[in-house]
């Protein structure tokens, strides 16, 4: 198994990401409690998950789930009218950029007034992690987000 975000990164005992998920609402099987497969980070790259491999993180508000970012995980289907909200906090290795680029949270007219270095720090540049056995990060439309500033 390989991480989707950094497909060529070396995976091992030390994870690149650790996630904390804190339930703000009830997490039930019916409203799609987070599904995960413990120890799936150690699987070979060709191993595929079976539905019975997953466990559900059924939680009450205030409960927390701490897990490696490189295990198989995801939300289940919410078959109710009840929300399933949570606070999600991730710690990434220092050389990684976030998976999700938040450049659209900022008014472009203000970002255009900043120095190129500040624009890059805000995410208006792709990052090539090949030197760290990683991949391309921070892309916009599969390319460099700096095109938004032109």
Secondary structure in CASP SS format (residue, H / E / C, confidence):
PFRMAT SS
TARGET T0000
AUTHOR 0000-0000-0000
METHOD secondary structure of the structure
MODEL  1
X C 1.00
X C 1.00
X C 1.00
X C 1.00
X C 1.00
X C 1.00
X C 1.00
X C 1.00
X C 1.00
X C 1.00
X C 1.00
X C 1.00
X C 1.00
X C 1.00
X C 1.00
X C 1.00
X E 1.00
X E 1.00
X E 1.00
X E 1.00
X E 1.00
X E 1.00
X E 1.00
X C 1.00
X C 1.00
X C 1.00
X E 1.00
X C 1.00
X C 1.00
X C 1.00
X C 1.00
X C 1.00
X C 1.00
X C 1.00
X E 1.00
X E 1.00
X C 1.00
X C 1.00
X C 1.00
X H 1.00
X H 1.00
X H 1.00
X C 1.00
X C 1.00
X C 1.00
X C 1.00
X C 1.00
X C 1.00
X C 1.00
X C 1.00
X H 1.00
X H 1.00
X H 1.00
X C 1.00
X E 1.00
X E 1.00
X C 1.00
X C 1.00
X E 1.00
X C 1.00
X C 1.00
X C 1.00
X C 1.00
X E 1.00
X E 1.00
X E 1.00
X E 1.00
X E 1.00
X C 1.00
X C 1.00
X C 1.00
X C 1.00
X E 1.00
X E 1.00
X C 1.00
X C 1.00
X C 1.00
X C 1.00
X C 1.00
X C 1.00
X C 1.00
X C 1.00
X C 1.00
X C 1.00
X C 1.00
X E 1.00
X E 1.00
X E 1.00
X E 1.00
X E 1.00
X E 1.00
X E 1.00
X C 1.00
X C 1.00
X C 1.00
X C 1.00
X C 1.00
X C 1.00
X C 1.00
X C 1.00
X C 1.00
X C 1.00
X H 1.00
X H 1.00
X H 1.00
X C 1.00
X C 1.00
X H 1.00
X H 1.00
X H 1.00
X H 1.00
X C 1.00
X C 1.00
X C 1.00
X C 1.00
X H 1.00
X H 1.00
X H 1.00
X H 1.00
X H 1.00
X H 1.00
X C 1.00
X C 1.00
X C 1.00
X C 1.00
X C 1.00
X E 1.00
X E 1.00
X C 1.00
X H 1.00
X H 1.00
X H 1.00
X C 1.00
X C 1.00
X C 1.00
X E 1.00
X E 1.00
X C 1.00
X E 1.00
X E 1.00
X C 1.00
X C 1.00
X E 1.00
X E 1.00
X H 1.00
X H 1.00
X H 1.00
X H 1.00
X H 1.00
X C 1.00
END
